[in-house]
Amino acid sequence: MDYKKSKAPVNTETRELPELWKSTGNIYESVAIIGKRANQIGVEIKQDLNKKLQEFASYNDSLDEVFENREQIEISRYYEKLPKPTLLATQEFIEGNIYWRDPSQDNQEEEAQ
């Protein structure tokens, strides 16, 4: 996913609480869902960055051969400018782009039948 195209703000923004709990009915559940999604996004971004920087990895142990690579710097700057994973996850949650389910609710529905 291209996180740069996300509508998530780059800086922290105050949110209306009813906006967060209207889909779950519980603010704590909403925050837990956003937190888990933020962890997933953080792992994705880290893997993506590591994969791109792996191309520039030098396996020489000599410190004399260390040099700055302009492409590597540009890649690092791109990832520094991305919104934080929590902001991305919150935006996805508000837009309704996160799928979640509550296993305890699934069990209650099965018992009712």
N, C-alpha and C positions, 0 to 999 in steps of 0.2 A: 504494500500500500504506500502511496506517496503521501507522506504526512505533511509535506509542505503545502499541499492543496487543501488541507483541512481548514475548516472555518474556525478552528480553535484559536483563542487569543494567545499571543506570545507571553503576555504578562498576566499575573493573577488578577482575577475579576471577582467581584462580589456577586453571589448568586442568590436568587430568591428561593427560600427553603421549600415552599409548596411546589415549585417547579421540579425539585429533585424528588420529592416523595409521592408525587401524584401517580406515578406508574407502579410503585410497589406498595404504597400505603404506609411505609415506614422509612424514616430518614436513615436509620442505622443500617437497614438492609440495602438502601440505595448507596450509601457510602462504602459498604463492603463490596458491592458489585463493582463500583467505580474503582476501588482499590485493586481488586483482582485483575480487572481489565488493564489498569495502569501498569501492573507488574508484567502482564503479557506484552504490552506495547514496548516497555523498557527492554525486555529480553529480545524482541524482534529488532529494535533499533540497534542494540548492542551487537547482535549477530551480523546485521547488515554492515555496520561500520567495520567490524573485525574482518569480514570477508573482503571488503574493499581495500582495507589497509594491508591485508595479507599480501596483496600484489606488490607492495613496496618493501616487504620485509627483507632485510639483509641478514644473511646467516654468517657473516664474517664477524669474528670476535675483536677485530681491530678497531680501536676508537678513532684512529686516524682517518678512517674512511667514512665517518659519519658526515652526512651532508643533508641539507634541506631540499626537499623535493616540492616544487610548486604545486603539483597536482595533489599531493598528500595534504598540503596545507589547505587547499581549496575544499577538499573533502571534509576535513576537520571543521572548517568554518561553516560548511553547510549544516553539519550535524549540531553545531553549537547554536545555530540560529533557529533550529526546530523548536516548536512548543514542547514543554515538558510533558512526559507521559500522563501525568495526572490531569493536565489541562486537555489533552487529546481525549482521554477516557471520559472526562466529564462532558465534553462536547458530544461525543458519540452517544452517551447515555441520554442527554437531553434531546438529541435528534431521533432517538429510538433505534439506533443502529447496533445496540448490544442485545444479544440473545442470552437469557438466563432462565433457569428453572429452579424451583425450590423442591428438593427431594421430600421434605416433610409434607408438602402440599400434595405431592404425587401419592404418598402413602395414605393420606386422609381420604383422597378421592377413591382409591382402591377399596378401602374399608367401608366407605359409604355405599358402594355397589354391592 
